[in-house]
């Protein structure tokens, strides 16, 4: 300010400039366009959720209703199958429905019980497969004194689908297996039926391990009785 006092002409020009600013209409901004604050607020709004946005409720898919039960079906050759299978197993079923379930290779509803076999005989085959494995390992390790490695080799060989399919052929079980209409009995169906029959024996006997072991011997999985 000291330098300006020495130059009165400069003070007059500055005074005129400020008077021009003060007399400008307040509604007319000196700089056109949005202010810096407005620009910043708009930039924030572009990357934020709208203030009036509503949250839609979450919709979880409903559990699909089970398909309608298939018309109840009877096994067409159950009496013949019973006589044949009980013969070489040397076992008599108390509840023949267990044996019937073991012979269905596809989904049906059993007319005798109304039971819906969603996966045919596959669930019963899981029980038979587990029981067969236990009998074989018990025979190899406890009965024969094999090492774990040798017993495991025997288990894999004696319980493989190839071995079980061969047992099915030897005992002529395929004639009693009911596949999906229009399809032939496959090797896998044969192996599954053997496991399912063992599972049927186990459940029909009241989960009797000794009876299951005799059935495994009857099938010919083990060469000697244990």
Secondary structure, 3 states (H helix, E strand, C coil): CHHHHCCHHHHHHHHHHHHHHHHCCCCCCCCCCCCHHHHHHHHHHHCCCCCCCCCCCCCCCCCCCCCCCCCEECCCCHHHHHHHHHHHHCCCCCCHHHHHHHCECCCEEECCCCCEECCCCHHHHHHHHHHHHHHHHHHHHHHCCCCHHHHHHHHHHHCCHHHHHHHHHHCCCHHHCECCCCCCCCHHHHHHHHHHHHHHHHHHCCCCHHHHHHHHHHHCCCCCCC
